[in-house]
Amino acid sequence: MPDLAYLHRELKRPHMTLMLLWVECREAHPDGYGYTQFCEYYRQFAGTLSPTMRQRHVAGAKTFVDFAGDGLPIYGPGNKVR
């Protein structure tokens, strides 16, 4: 059985997918689970996790920014990427 908590932490890394994690597991354990069963075990584990994150703050005291993906390129004078 794969370490599902480890898989969950690894999936937070950029460009990491269940397919890549499954390939790593299969290289370590060639007779391990197939991809479908591997994903099913992970989804069952992920269903037990709490999706909420409580943050107490005074309105206007903090700013929260959510960065997703690789980000956007910044163009300077002459349309060159900085």
C-alpha positions in Angstrom: 0.0 0.0 0.0 1.5 3.4 -1.0 2.0 6.1 1.7 -1.0 8.1 0.9 0.0 11.1 3.1 3.2 11.3 1.2 1.3 11.2 -2.1 -0.9 14.0 -0.9 2.1 16.2 0.1 3.8 15.5 -3.3 0.8 16.5 -5.3 1.1 20.0 -3.9 4.4 20.4 -5.8 4.2 22.2 -9.2 3.7 19.9 -12.2 3.2 16.8 -10.1 0.4 14.4 -11.1 -1.0 11.1 -9.9 0.4 9.5 -13.0 4.0 10.6 -12.2 3.6 9.3 -8.6 2.2 6.0 -9.9 5.1 5.6 -12.2 7.5 6.1 -9.3 5.7 3.6 -7.2 5.7 1.0 -10.1 9.4 1.5 -10.5 9.9 0.7 -6.8 7.3 -2.1 -6.7 6.9 -3.6 -10.2 4.1 -5.9 -9.0 2.2 -3.1 -7.3 -1.2 -1.6 -8.0 -2.5 -0.7 -11.5 -3.1 3.0 -12.1 -6.9 2.8 -11.6 -6.6 1.1 -8.2 -3.8 3.5 -7.2 -6.0 6.5 -8.0 -9.0 4.9 -6.2 -7.0 4.4 -3.0 -5.7 8.0 -3.2 -9.3 9.4 -3.8 -10.6 7.5 -0.8 -7.9 8.9 1.3 -8.4 12.4 0.0 -12.1 12.2 0.8 -11.3 11.8 4.5 -9.3 15.1 4.6 -10.9 18.4 5.7 -11.0 20.9 2.9 -11.3 24.0 5.1 -8.7 26.3 6.4 -9.9 28.7 9.1 -8.1 32.1 9.2 -9.1 34.6 11.9 -8.3 38.2 11.0 -9.6 41.7 11.4 -11.2 43.0 8.2 -8.8 45.3 6.4 -5.8 44.3 8.5 -4.4 41.8 6.0 -4.4 41.1 2.3 -4.5 37.5 1.0 -3.2 36.7 -2.5 -3.7 33.3 -4.1 -1.0 32.4 -6.6 -1.8 29.5 -8.9 0.4 28.0 -11.6 3.7 29.2 -12.9 2.8 32.8 -12.9 2.7 35.4 -15.6 5.6 36.9 -17.5 6.4 40.5 -16.8 7.1 42.6 -19.9 9.3 45.7 -19.7 10.2 48.4 -22.2 10.6 46.9 -25.7 8.3 44.0 -24.8 11.2 41.9 -23.3 10.5 39.5 -20.5 12.1 40.5 -17.2 
